[in-house]
Amino acid sequence: MQDTAGQFARAIESANAHLRQVNTEMAVLQTSWRGEASVRFGQAMNEWEQQFDVIVGRLEDLRAATGDARHRTGGSSGT
């Protein structure tokens, strides 16, 4: 089970790394994109990130259930 917990931990780390990349690209985009489409896209991305946090939270629960006692690392709000 420890190996399974390690796999969950690696999946969480990978997901958070990808989220950081997305956030970096979003920051670049938001510096020049204006208007209603930009606002709506930003809202959609916020909703997506909330769902991302739910998924990562569930992965963290699975990691804990498979034997990794580390504290939850938090989702994208910590990035």
N, CA, C and O atoms as a CHARMM CRD file, in Angstrom:
* protein
*
  316
    1    1 MET  N      0.81700  -1.19800   0.00000 PROA 1      0.00000
    2    1 MET  CA     0.00000   0.00000   0.00000 PROA 1      0.00000
    3    1 MET  C      0.85900   1.25900   0.00000 PROA 1      0.00000
    4    1 MET  O      0.43800   2.29200  -0.52200 PROA 1      0.00000
    5    2 GLN  N      2.05000   1.18800   0.57500 PROA 2      0.00000
    6    2 GLN  CA     2.92000   2.36100   0.56900 PROA 2      0.00000
    7    2 GLN  C      3.27300   2.75400  -0.86000 PROA 2      0.00000
    8    2 GLN  O      3.35900   3.93900  -1.18100 PROA 2      0.00000
    9    3 ASP  N      3.48000   1.74000  -1.73000 PROA 3      0.00000
   10    3 ASP  CA     3.78300   2.05200  -3.12400 PROA 3      0.00000
   11    3 ASP  C      2.59800   2.75700  -3.78200 PROA 3      0.00000
   12    3 ASP  O      2.77400   3.69200  -4.56400 PROA 3      0.00000
   13    4 THR  N      1.40400   2.30300  -3.45900 PROA 4      0.00000
   14    4 THR  CA     0.20400   2.95000  -3.99100 PROA 4      0.00000
   15    4 THR  C      0.11600   4.38600  -3.49800 PROA 4      0.00000
   16    4 THR  O     -0.19800   5.29300  -4.26900 PROA 4      0.00000
   17    5 ALA  N      0.39500   4.59300  -2.21400 PROA 5      0.00000
   18    5 ALA  CA     0.38800   5.95100  -1.66100 PROA 5      0.00000
   19    5 ALA  C      1.41200   6.81500  -2.38400 PROA 5      0.00000
   20    5 ALA  O      1.15300   7.98400  -2.66900 PROA 5      0.00000
   21    6 GLY  N      2.56400   6.24600  -2.67800 PROA 6      0.00000
   22    6 GLY  CA     3.59200   6.98000  -3.41300 PROA 6      0.00000
   23    6 GLY  C      3.13300   7.35800  -4.81000 PROA 6      0.00000
   24    6 GLY  O      3.43900   8.44500  -5.30000 PROA 6      0.00000
   25    7 GLN  N      2.39800   6.45700  -5.44800 PROA 7      0.00000
   26    7 GLN  CA     1.87300   6.76400  -6.78100 PROA 7      0.00000
   27    7 GLN  C      0.85900   7.90000  -6.71800 PROA 7      0.00000
   28    7 GLN  O      0.84600   8.77900  -7.58000 PROA 7      0.00000
   29    8 PHE  N      0.01100   7.87800  -5.69100 PROA 8      0.00000
   30    8 PHE  CA    -0.92900   8.99300  -5.51700 PROA 8      0.00000
   31    8 PHE  C     -0.16700  10.29200  -5.26500 PROA 8      0.00000
   32    8 PHE  O     -0.51800  11.33400  -5.81900 PROA 8      0.00000
   33    9 ALA  N      0.86500  10.23600  -4.43800 PROA 9      0.00000
   34    9 ALA  CA     1.65300  11.43700  -4.13500 PROA 9      0.00000
   35    9 ALA  C      2.28700  11.99800  -5.40700 PROA 9      0.00000
   36    9 ALA  O      2.28600  13.21100  -5.61900 PROA 9      0.00000
   37   10 ARG  N      2.82300  11.12700  -6.24600 PROA 10     0.00000
   38   10 ARG  CA     3.42800  11.58300  -7.50500 PROA 10     0.00000
   39   10 ARG  C      2.37600  12.17200  -8.44300 PROA 10     0.00000
   40   10 ARG  O      2.63900  13.15700  -9.13300 PROA 10     0.00000
   41   11 ALA  N      1.19200  11.57400  -8.46700 PROA 11     0.00000
   42   11 ALA  CA     0.11100  12.11100  -9.30600 PROA 11     0.00000
   43   11 ALA  C     -0.29900  13.50000  -8.83600 PROA 11     0.00000
   44   11 ALA  O     -0.55300  14.38700  -9.65100 PROA 11     0.00000
   45   12 ILE  N     -0.36200  13.68900  -7.52100 PROA 12     0.00000
   46   12 ILE  CA    -0.72100  14.99400  -6.95800 PROA 12     0.00000
   47   12 ILE  C      0.34000  16.02400  -7.31100 PROA 12     0.00000
   48   12 ILE  O      0.02000  17.13500  -7.73300 PROA 12     0.00000
   49   13 GLU  N      1.60000  15.65400  -7.13900 PROA 13     0.00000
   50   13 GLU  CA     2.69400  16.57300  -7.46100 PROA 13     0.00000
   51   13 GLU  C      2.67500  16.94200  -8.94300 PROA 13     0.00000
   52   13 GLU  O      2.87800  18.10300  -9.29900 PROA 13     0.00000
   53   14 SER  N      2.43300  15.96500  -9.79700 PROA 14     0.00000
   54   14 SER  CA     2.38100  16.21700 -11.23400 PROA 14     0.00000
   55   14 SER  C      1.20600  17.12700 -11.59200 PROA 14     0.00000
   56   14 SER  O      1.35700  18.06200 -12.37800 PROA 14     0.00000
   57   15 ALA  N      0.05100  16.85300 -11.01900 PROA 15     0.00000
   58   15 ALA  CA    -1.12800  17.68500 -11.28900 PROA 15     0.00000
   59   15 ALA  C     -0.88200  19.12300 -10.86300 PROA 15     0.00000
   60   15 ALA  O     -1.22300  20.05500 -11.59100 PROA 15     0.00000
   61   16 ASN  N     -0.29400  19.30800  -9.68900 PROA 16     0.00000
   62   16 ASN  CA    -0.02000  20.66500  -9.21500 PROA 16     0.00000
   63   16 ASN  C      1.02300  21.36300 -10.08400 PROA 16     0.00000
   64   16 ASN  O      0.94300  22.57500 -10.29000 PROA 16     0.00000
   65   17 ALA  N      1.99400  20.61700 -10.59400 PROA 17     0.00000
   66   17 ALA  CA     2.98300  21.21100 -11.49700 PROA 17     0.00000
   67   17 ALA  C      2.30600  21.68700 -12.78500 PROA 17     0.00000
   68   17 ALA  O      2.61200  22.76700 -13.29100 PROA 17     0.00000
   69   18 HSD  N      1.39100  20.88000 -13.30300 PROA 18     0.00000
   70   18 HSD  CA     0.65900  21.28400 -14.50900 PROA 18     0.00000
   71   18 HSD  C     -0.21700  22.49900 -14.22700 PROA 18     0.00000
   72   18 HSD  O     -0.33700  23.38900 -15.06900 PROA 18     0.00000
   73   19 LEU  N     -0.82300  22.53900 -13.05700 PROA 19     0.00000
   74   19 LEU  CA    -1.64700  23.69600 -12.70900 PROA 19     0.00000
   75   19 LEU  C     -0.80000  24.96100 -12.65300 PROA 19     0.00000
   76   19 LEU  O     -1.23700  26.02200 -13.10000 PROA 19     0.00000
   77   20 ARG  N      0.40300  24.85700 -12.10800 PROA 20     0.00000
   78   20 ARG  CA     1.28500  26.03300 -12.08100 PROA 20     0.00000
   79   20 ARG  C      1.58300  26.51300 -13.49600 PROA 20     0.00000
   80   20 ARG  O      1.61800  27.71800 -13.74700 PROA 20     0.00000
   81   21 GLN  N      1.79600  25.58300 -14.42000 PROA 21     0.00000
   82   21 GLN  CA     2.03700  25.96400 -15.81400 PROA 21     0.00000
   83   21 GLN  C      0.81900  26.66600 -16.41000 PROA 21     0.00000
   84   21 GLN  O      0.95300  27.68000 -17.09400 PROA 21     0.00000
   85   22 VAL  N     -0.36100  26.12500 -16.14700 PROA 22     0.00000
   86   22 VAL  CA    -1.59100  26.75200 -16.64200 PROA 22     0.00000
   87   22 VAL  C     -1.72500  28.15500 -16.06700 PROA 22     0.00000
   88   22 VAL  O     -2.04900  29.09500 -16.79200 PROA 22     0.00000
   89   23 ASN  N     -1.47800  28.30200 -14.77100 PROA 23     0.00000
   90   23 ASN  CA    -1.59400  29.61700 -14.13500 PROA 23     0.00000
   91   23 ASN  C     -0.59300  30.61300 -14.70700 PROA 23     0.00000
   92   23 ASN  O     -0.90600  31.79600 -14.84400 PROA 23     0.00000
   93   24 THR  N      0.59900  30.15000 -15.03700 PROA 24     0.00000
   94   24 THR  CA     1.60200  31.01700 -15.65400 PROA 24     0.00000
   95   24 THR  C      1.11400  31.50400 -17.01400 PROA 24     0.00000
   96   24 THR  O      1.21100  32.69000 -17.32900 PROA 24     0.00000
   97   25 GLU  N      0.58900  30.58300 -17.81400 PROA 25     0.00000
   98   25 GLU  CA     0.07100  30.95800 -19.13200 PROA 25     0.00000
   99   25 GLU  C     -1.12700  31.89500 -19.00000 PROA 25     0.00000
  100   25 GLU  O     -1.27000  32.83600 -19.78000 PROA 25     0.00000
  101   26 MET  N     -1.97600  31.64200 -18.02600 PROA 26     0.00000
  102   26 MET  CA    -3.13800  32.51400 -17.79800 PROA 26     0.00000
  103   26 MET  C     -2.69200  33.92500 -17.43100 PROA 26     0.00000
  104   26 MET  O     -3.27600  34.90100 -17.90100 PROA 26     0.00000
  105   27 ALA  N     -1.67400  34.03900 -16.60600 PROA 27     0.00000
  106   27 ALA  CA    -1.18600  35.36000 -16.20400 PROA 27     0.00000
  107   27 ALA  C     -0.68500  36.13600 -17.41400 PROA 27     0.00000
  108   27 ALA  O     -0.93800  37.33500 -17.53300 PROA 27     0.00000
  109   28 VAL  N      0.02100  35.46000 -18.30600 PROA 28     0.00000
  110   28 VAL  CA     0.51000  36.11000 -19.52700 PROA 28     0.00000
  111   28 VAL  C     -0.67100  36.55500 -20.38300 PROA 28     0.00000
  112   28 VAL  O     -0.69200  37.68100 -20.88200 PROA 28     0.00000
  113   29 LEU  N     -1.63600  35.68400 -20.55000 PROA 29     0.00000
  114   29 LEU  CA    -2.80700  35.99700 -21.36200 PROA 29     0.00000
  115   29 LEU  C     -3.57900  37.18300 -20.79700 PROA 29     0.00000
  116   29 LEU  O     -4.02600  38.05000 -21.54700 PROA 29     0.00000
  117   30 GLN  N     -3.73600  37.22100 -19.48800 PROA 30     0.00000
  118   30 GLN  CA    -4.53500  38.27200 -18.86300 PROA 30     0.00000
  119   30 GLN  C     -3.88500  39.64800 -18.92900 PROA 30     0.00000
  120   30 GLN  O     -4.56300  40.65600 -18.72800 PROA 30     0.00000
  121   31 THR  N     -2.59500  39.70900 -19.20400 PROA 31     0.00000
  122   31 THR  CA    -1.94800  41.01700 -19.30900 PROA 31     0.00000
  123   31 THR  C     -2.37700  41.77100 -20.56100 PROA 31     0.00000
  124   31 THR  O     -2.30300  42.99900 -20.59900 PROA 31     0.00000
  125   32 SER  N     -2.82800  41.04600 -21.59000 PROA 32     0.00000
  126   32 SER  CA    -3.15700  41.72700 -22.84300 PROA 32     0.00000
  127   32 SER  C     -4.59000  41.51100 -23.32200 PROA 32     0.00000
  128   32 SER  O     -5.05800  42.23400 -24.20100 PROA 32     0.00000
  129   33 TRP  N     -5.28100  40.54300 -22.76700 PROA 33     0.00000
  130   33 TRP  CA    -6.62500  40.23300 -23.25200 PROA 33     0.00000
  131   33 TRP  C     -7.64900  40.98500 -22.42800 PROA 33     0.00000
  132   33 TRP  O     -7.65800  40.87700 -21.20200 PROA 33     0.00000
  133   34 ARG  N     -8.49800  41.73400 -23.07500 PROA 34     0.00000
  134   34 ARG  CA    -9.52000  42.54000 -22.40500 PROA 34     0.00000
  135   34 ARG  C    -10.88500  42.23900 -23.01100 PROA 34     0.00000
  136   34 ARG  O    -10.98700  41.64300 -24.08300 PROA 34     0.00000
  137   35 GLY  N    -11.90800  42.65200 -22.32300 PROA 35     0.00000
  138   35 GLY  CA   -13.25900  42.54100 -22.85900 PROA 35     0.00000
  139   35 GLY  C    -14.06400  41.42900 -22.22200 PROA 35     0.00000
  140   35 GLY  O    -13.59400  40.70600 -21.34300 PROA 35     0.00000
  141   36 GLU  N    -15.30100  41.31700 -22.69900 PROA 36     0.00000
  142   36 GLU  CA   -16.24100  40.35800 -22.12200 PROA 36     0.00000
  143   36 GLU  C    -15.76400  38.91900 -22.26300 PROA 36     0.00000
  144   36 GLU  O    -15.91800  38.12100 -21.33900 PROA 36     0.00000
  145   37 ALA  N    -15.19000  38.58300 -23.40800 PROA 37     0.00000
  146   37 ALA  CA   -14.69900  37.21900 -23.61000 PROA 37     0.00000
  147   37 ALA  C    -13.61300  36.88400 -22.60000 PROA 37     0.00000
  148   37 ALA  O    -13.55900  35.76500 -22.09100 PROA 37     0.00000
  149   38 SER  N    -12.75800  37.83900 -22.30900 PROA 38     0.00000
  150   38 SER  CA   -11.70500  37.63600 -21.31800 PROA 38     0.00000
  151   38 SER  C    -12.29900  37.37600 -19.93900 PROA 38     0.00000
  152   38 SER  O    -11.84700  36.48900 -19.21400 PROA 38     0.00000
  153   39 VAL  N    -13.31000  38.15300 -19.58700 PROA 39     0.00000
  154   39 VAL  CA   -13.96200  37.99200 -18.28000 PROA 39     0.00000
  155   39 VAL  C    -14.61200  36.61500 -18.17900 PROA 39     0.00000
  156   39 VAL  O    -14.45600  35.91900 -17.17500 PROA 39     0.00000
  157   40 ARG  N    -15.33400  36.23100 -19.21500 PROA 40     0.00000
  158   40 ARG  CA   -16.01300  34.92600 -19.20200 PROA 40     0.00000
  159   40 ARG  C    -15.01200  33.77500 -19.16500 PROA 40     0.00000
  160   40 ARG  O    -15.22500  32.77800 -18.47500 PROA 40     0.00000
  161   41 PHE  N    -13.93300  33.91900 -19.90200 PROA 41     0.00000
  162   41 PHE  CA   -12.90400  32.88500 -19.87500 PROA 41     0.00000
  163   41 PHE  C    -12.29700  32.79100 -18.48000 PROA 41     0.00000
  164   41 PHE  O    -12.06600  31.69000 -17.97900 PROA 41     0.00000
  165   42 GLY  N    -12.03900  33.92700 -17.85100 PROA 42     0.00000
  166   42 GLY  CA   -11.50700  33.93500 -16.48900 PROA 42     0.00000
  167   42 GLY  C    -12.44600  33.25800 -15.50900 PROA 42     0.00000
  168   42 GLY  O    -12.00600  32.52700 -14.62100 PROA 42     0.00000
  169   43 GLN  N    -13.74500  33.50100 -15.66900 PROA 43     0.00000
  170   43 GLN  CA   -14.73100  32.85300 -14.80600 PROA 43     0.00000
  171   43 GLN  C    -14.73000  31.34000 -15.01700 PROA 43     0.00000
  172   43 GLN  O    -14.79700  30.57200 -14.05800 PROA 43     0.00000
  173   44 ALA  N    -14.65400  30.92200 -16.27400 PROA 44     0.00000
  174   44 ALA  CA   -14.61700  29.49100 -16.58100 PROA 44     0.00000
  175   44 ALA  C    -13.36500  28.84400 -15.99600 PROA 44     0.00000
  176   44 ALA  O    -13.42100  27.73200 -15.47200 PROA 44     0.00000
  177   45 MET  N    -12.24600  29.54100 -16.08500 PROA 45     0.00000
  178   45 MET  CA   -11.00700  29.00200 -15.52100 PROA 45     0.00000
  179   45 MET  C    -11.08500  28.91500 -14.00000 PROA 45     0.00000
  180   45 MET  O    -10.56200  27.97100 -13.40800 PROA 45     0.00000
  181   46 ASN  N    -11.73100  29.88700 -13.36400 PROA 46     0.00000
  182   46 ASN  CA   -11.91000  29.82300 -11.90900 PROA 46     0.00000
  183   46 ASN  C    -12.74800  28.61700 -11.51600 PROA 46     0.00000
  184   46 ASN  O    -12.42800  27.92500 -10.54900 PROA 46     0.00000
  185   47 GLU  N    -13.81600  28.36200 -12.25700 PROA 47     0.00000
  186   47 GLU  CA   -14.65100  27.19000 -11.99000 PROA 47     0.00000
  187   47 GLU  C    -13.86100  25.90300 -12.21200 PROA 47     0.00000
  188   47 GLU  O    -13.96600  24.95800 -11.43000 PROA 47     0.00000
  189   48 TRP  N    -13.07700  25.87600 -13.27500 PROA 48     0.00000
  190   48 TRP  CA   -12.24800  24.70700 -13.56700 PROA 48     0.00000
  191   48 TRP  C    -11.26500  24.46300 -12.42600 PROA 48     0.00000
  192   48 TRP  O    -11.06500  23.32300 -12.00500 PROA 48     0.00000
  193   49 GLU  N    -10.65100  25.53600 -11.92800 PROA 49     0.00000
  194   49 GLU  CA    -9.67000  25.38800 -10.85600 PROA 49     0.00000
  195   49 GLU  C    -10.32600  24.89400  -9.56700 PROA 49     0.00000
  196   49 GLU  O     -9.71200  24.13700  -8.81600 PROA 49     0.00000
  197   50 GLN  N    -11.54800  25.30700  -9.30600 PROA 50     0.00000
  198   50 GLN  CA   -12.26400  24.79800  -8.13300 PROA 50     0.00000
  199   50 GLN  C    -12.48200  23.29300  -8.25500 PROA 50     0.00000
  200   50 GLN  O    -12.31600  22.56300  -7.27700 PROA 50     0.00000
  201   51 GLN  N    -12.84900  22.82800  -9.43300 PROA 51     0.00000
  202   51 GLN  CA   -13.02300  21.39100  -9.64800 PROA 51     0.00000
  203   51 GLN  C    -11.68500  20.66000  -9.57200 PROA 51     0.00000
  204   51 GLN  O    -11.61400  19.53600  -9.07700 PROA 51     0.00000
  205   52 PHE  N    -10.64700  21.29200 -10.05600 PROA 52     0.00000
  206   52 PHE  CA    -9.30100  20.73700  -9.94900 PROA 52     0.00000
  207   52 PHE  C     -8.95800  20.51200  -8.47700 PROA 52     0.00000
  208   52 PHE  O     -8.43200  19.46200  -8.11000 PROA 52     0.00000
  209   53 ASP  N     -9.26000  21.50900  -7.63300 PROA 53     0.00000
  210   53 ASP  CA    -8.99200  21.39100  -6.19800 PROA 53     0.00000
  211   53 ASP  C     -9.74400  20.21000  -5.58700 PROA 53     0.00000
  212   53 ASP  O     -9.20700  19.50600  -4.73200 PROA 53     0.00000
  213   54 VAL  N    -10.98400  19.99100  -6.02400 PROA 54     0.00000
  214   54 VAL  CA   -11.77000  18.86000  -5.52300 PROA 54     0.00000
  215   54 VAL  C    -11.08800  17.54600  -5.89300 PROA 54     0.00000
  216   54 VAL  O    -10.95000  16.65400  -5.05600 PROA 54     0.00000
  217   55 ILE  N    -10.66800  17.43500  -7.13500 PROA 55     0.00000
  218   55 ILE  CA   -10.01500  16.20600  -7.59500 PROA 55     0.00000
  219   55 ILE  C     -8.71900  15.96200  -6.83400 PROA 55     0.00000
  220   55 ILE  O     -8.46800  14.84500  -6.38100 PROA 55     0.00000
  221   56 VAL  N     -7.89800  16.99200  -6.69000 PROA 56     0.00000
  222   56 VAL  CA    -6.63600  16.83600  -5.95900 PROA 56     0.00000
  223   56 VAL  C     -6.92300  16.47000  -4.50100 PROA 56     0.00000
  224   56 VAL  O     -6.22000  15.64500  -3.91800 PROA 56     0.00000
  225   57 GLY  N     -7.93700  17.07200  -3.92000 PROA 57     0.00000
  226   57 GLY  CA    -8.31500  16.73000  -2.54900 PROA 57     0.00000
  227   57 GLY  C     -8.69300  15.26600  -2.41200 PROA 57     0.00000
  228   57 GLY  O     -8.34100  14.61500  -1.42800 PROA 57     0.00000
  229   58 ARG  N     -9.40200  14.75600  -3.38700 PROA 58     0.00000
  230   58 ARG  CA    -9.78200  13.33500  -3.35100 PROA 58     0.00000
  231   58 ARG  C     -8.57000  12.43700  -3.54700 PROA 58     0.00000
  232   58 ARG  O     -8.47000  11.38000  -2.92400 PROA 58     0.00000
  233   59 LEU  N     -7.65500  12.85200  -4.40500 PROA 59     0.00000
  234   59 LEU  CA    -6.40500  12.09100  -4.54100 PROA 59     0.00000
  235   59 LEU  C     -5.63500  12.07800  -3.22500 PROA 59     0.00000
  236   59 LEU  O     -5.05500  11.05900  -2.85100 PROA 59     0.00000
  237   60 GLU  N     -5.63000  13.21200  -2.52300 PROA 60     0.00000
  238   60 GLU  CA    -4.94400  13.27900  -1.23200 PROA 60     0.00000
  239   60 GLU  C     -5.61300  12.36400  -0.21500 PROA 60     0.00000
  240   60 GLU  O     -4.93300  11.72900   0.59100 PROA 60     0.00000
  241   61 ASP  N     -6.94200  12.29200  -0.24600 PROA 61     0.00000
  242   61 ASP  CA    -7.65700  11.37400   0.64400 PROA 61     0.00000
  243   61 ASP  C     -7.27900   9.92800   0.34200 PROA 61     0.00000
  244   61 ASP  O     -7.07000   9.13300   1.25800 PROA 61     0.00000
  245   62 LEU  N     -7.19100   9.58800  -0.94200 PROA 62     0.00000
  246   62 LEU  CA    -6.79200   8.23300  -1.33000 PROA 62     0.00000
  247   62 LEU  C     -5.35600   7.94300  -0.91000 PROA 62     0.00000
  248   62 LEU  O     -5.04000   6.84300  -0.45600 PROA 62     0.00000
  249   63 ARG  N     -4.49600   8.93900  -1.06700 PROA 63     0.00000
  250   63 ARG  CA    -3.10700   8.76100  -0.63600 PROA 63     0.00000
  251   63 ARG  C     -3.06000   8.46100   0.85400 PROA 63     0.00000
  252   63 ARG  O     -2.34900   7.55200   1.28300 PROA 63     0.00000
  253   64 ALA  N     -3.80800   9.21500   1.64300 PROA 64     0.00000
  254   64 ALA  CA    -3.83700   9.00100   3.08800 PROA 64     0.00000
  255   64 ALA  C     -4.41400   7.62500   3.42500 PROA 64     0.00000
  256   64 ALA  O     -3.92600   6.95300   4.33400 PROA 64     0.00000
  257   65 ALA  N     -5.43900   7.21100   2.70300 PROA 65     0.00000
  258   65 ALA  CA    -6.08100   5.92300   2.97400 PROA 65     0.00000
  259   65 ALA  C     -5.18400   4.74100   2.62600 PROA 65     0.00000
  260   65 ALA  O     -5.37600   3.64000   3.14200 PROA 65     0.00000
  261   66 THR  N     -4.20600   4.96800   1.75100 PROA 66     0.00000
  262   66 THR  CA    -3.31400   3.88000   1.35300 PROA 66     0.00000
  263   66 THR  C     -2.01100   3.88200   2.12900 PROA 66     0.00000
  264   66 THR  O     -1.07300   3.16300   1.78100 PROA 66     0.00000
  265   67 GLY  N     -1.95000   4.69000   3.18200 PROA 67     0.00000
  266   67 GLY  CA    -0.81900   4.56600   4.07800 PROA 67     0.00000
  267   67 GLY  C      0.11100   5.73800   4.17100 PROA 67     0.00000
  268   67 GLY  O      1.08100   5.66900   4.92600 PROA 67     0.00000
  269   68 ASP  N     -0.12200   6.80900   3.45400 PROA 68     0.00000
  270   68 ASP  CA     0.75000   7.97400   3.54400 PROA 68     0.00000
  271   68 ASP  C      0.12700   8.95100   4.52200 PROA 68     0.00000
  272   68 ASP  O     -0.92100   9.53300   4.23900 PROA 68     0.00000
  273   69 ALA  N      0.76200   9.13500   5.66800 PROA 69     0.00000
  274   69 ALA  CA     0.17700   9.93200   6.75400 PROA 69     0.00000
  275   69 ALA  C      0.51000  11.41100   6.65800 PROA 69     0.00000
  276   69 ALA  O      0.17500  12.16700   7.57000 PROA 69     0.00000
  277   70 ARG  N      1.16200  11.85300   5.58000 PROA 70     0.00000
  278   70 ARG  CA     1.49400  13.27600   5.46500 PROA 70     0.00000
  279   70 ARG  C      0.22900  14.10900   5.46900 PROA 70     0.00000
  280   70 ARG  O     -0.84900  13.63800   5.10600 PROA 70     0.00000
  281   71 HSD  N      0.38300  15.36600   5.88900 PROA 71     0.00000
  282   71 HSD  CA    -0.75800  16.27900   5.88900 PROA 71     0.00000
  283   71 HSD  C     -1.13500  16.60400   4.46100 PROA 71     0.00000
  284   71 HSD  O     -0.31500  16.52600   3.54600 PROA 71     0.00000
  285   72 ARG  N     -2.39300  16.96800   4.28900 PROA 72     0.00000
  286   72 ARG  CA    -2.84700  17.39000   2.96500 PROA 72     0.00000
  287   72 ARG  C     -2.06800  18.62000   2.54700 PROA 72     0.00000
  288   72 ARG  O     -1.82500  19.52200   3.35000 PROA 72     0.00000
  289   73 THR  N     -1.67900  18.64800   1.27900 PROA 73     0.00000
  290   73 THR  CA    -0.85000  19.74000   0.77900 PROA 73     0.00000
  291   73 THR  C     -1.66400  20.90300   0.28200 PROA 73     0.00000
  292   73 THR  O     -1.11100  21.97500   0.03600 PROA 73     0.00000
  293   74 GLY  N     -2.92900  20.73500   0.13000 PROA 74     0.00000
  294   74 GLY  CA    -3.75400  21.80700  -0.41000 PROA 74     0.00000
  295   74 GLY  C     -3.72100  21.78300  -1.92000 PROA 74     0.00000
  296   74 GLY  O     -2.83700  21.18200  -2.53100 PROA 74     0.00000
  297   75 GLY  N     -4.67700  22.43200  -2.50100 PROA 75     0.00000
  298   75 GLY  CA    -4.76100  22.45800  -3.94900 PROA 75     0.00000
  299   75 GLY  C     -4.06800  23.66400  -4.52100 PROA 75     0.00000
  300   75 GLY  O     -3.00600  24.07300  -4.05300 PROA 75     0.00000
  301   76 SER  N     -4.67700  24.22700  -5.53200 PROA 76     0.00000
  302   76 SER  CA    -4.06400  25.33100  -6.24700 PROA 76     0.00000
  303   76 SER  C     -4.00800  26.61100  -5.44600 PROA 76     0.00000
  304   76 SER  O     -3.22600  27.50300  -5.77200 PROA 76     0.00000
  305   77 SER  N     -4.82400  26.72900  -4.39400 PROA 77     0.00000
  306   77 SER  CA    -4.80000  27.97200  -3.63100 PROA 77     0.00000
  307   77 SER  C     -3.45600  28.19000  -2.97300 PROA 77     0.00000
  308   77 SER  O     -3.13000  29.31600  -2.59500 PROA 77     0.00000
  309   78 GLY  N     -2.66600  27.13100  -2.82700 PROA 78     0.00000
  310   78 GLY  CA    -1.33600  27.27900  -2.25700 PROA 78     0.00000
  311   78 GLY  C     -0.28000  27.55700  -3.29700 PROA 78     0.00000
  312   78 GLY  O      0.89500  27.72100  -2.97100 PROA 78     0.00000
  313   79 THR  N     -0.70200  27.61000  -4.57900 PROA 79     0.00000
  314   79 THR  CA     0.27200  27.83800  -5.64300 PROA 79     0.00000
  315   79 THR  C      0.18700  29.21900  -6.16700 PROA 79     0.00000
  316   79 THR  O      0.93900  29.58300  -7.07100 PROA 79     0.00000
